[in-house]
Amino acid sequence: MWRAASIMALGLALLGCATDTAELREAAARLADHSPAAVRRGEYIFNAANCVSCHTDSKHGGARLAGGRAIETAFGSYYSRNITPDPTDGIGAWSDADFLRALRDGISPSGAHYFPAFPFPSFTLMSDRDILDLKAYLDTQKPVAQPNRPHDVSFPFDVRLGMVFWRMLYFTPGPFAVDAAESPRWNRGAYLVNAVGHCGECHTPRNALGALQQDRRFGGAPLFGPGNKRAANITPDPTDGIGKWSPEDITTLLATGQKPDGDFVNSTMGDVVEATAKLTPDDRLAIAAYLKSLPPLPSRHR
């Protein structure tokens, strides 16, 4: 009796951590659009999310979007997957509902849970329209037959079943909810920063289980891997963050990579700037408006 009750409680808890699959199928069918306009919109989202950077192993000459780039974490290396339309190794056999479920809920077409090295806790905030437009664009790319590389991480962080409990603690499904008390520009910036651009995934430190420390959101964080690098504090703290930067300083960095002192961002942020440079000036201003509104946080590591 106790065991059955425990299993039922776990099942109910998980229902609160995922979107109903019938609802996803209905949304995918209702919004289905593979027109040239949808592909153009999807390309914009693709660039805003900087998909090419993580899903291409440029360091080793990997094919575009064929995956295999190491995502370094405290637990080891997770490898990005092939997102080309190849039907065997990529996402060519995925339905629109499959893709929507992957980004909204972090669950693969086979039902496996993704690890948060894939930033589904941010992508869940994306709108159905943007997710499906992104799929429409990816479907037009060159298919590459390249198997996905197994992750190289330590136990228990290689066990997908553990994600069931992680999600109960740390995952809240989207989509993004507009704040009626804020301006349209602020809401657009919040959406780009928190959902599509997933900026918090690098600029926020993580706890012992790899979840973002929300009380330190955007306050800067270590970047694992060679070089002992850090993602900058992007809160308006006047000493450690961007508190002394003007909105124009922020938009200049997003467009060119140049900081207010004339220096340029490092190679890691340079990949991001290649994406943000393709945004419209209005979207870069929206990002600046949102970042300037955040509570200032002094860095813990100077």
Sequence and secondary structure as in RCSB ss.txt:
>XXXX:A:sequence
MWRAASIMALGLALLGCATDTAELREAAARLADHSPAAVRRGEYIFNAANCVSCHTDSKHGGARLAGGRAIETAF
GSYYSRNITPDPTDGIGAWSDADFLRALRDGISPSGAHYFPAFPFPSFTLMSDRDILDLKAYLDTQKPVAQPNRP
HDVSFPFDVRLGMVFWRMLYFTPGPFAVDAAESPRWNRGAYLVNAVGHCGECHTPRNALGALQQDRRFGGAPLFG
PGNKRAANITPDPTDGIGKWSPEDITTLLATGQKPDGDFVNSTMGDVVEATAKLTPDDRLAIAAYLKSLPPLPSR
HR
>XXXX:A:secstr
 HHHHHHHHHHHHHHTTS  HHHHHHHHHHT   SHHHHHHHHHHHHHHTHHHHTB GGGT  TT B  EEEETT
EEEE    SS TTTSSTT  HHHHHHHHHH B TTS B  TTS HHHHTTS HHHHHHHHHHHTTS         
 EE TTTT TTHHHHHHHHH         TTS HHHHHHHHIIIIIS THHHHS B TTS B GGGTTS EEE S
TT EEE   S  TTTSSTT  HHHHHHHHHH B TTS B  HHHHHHHHHHTTS HHHHHHHHHHHHHS     S
  
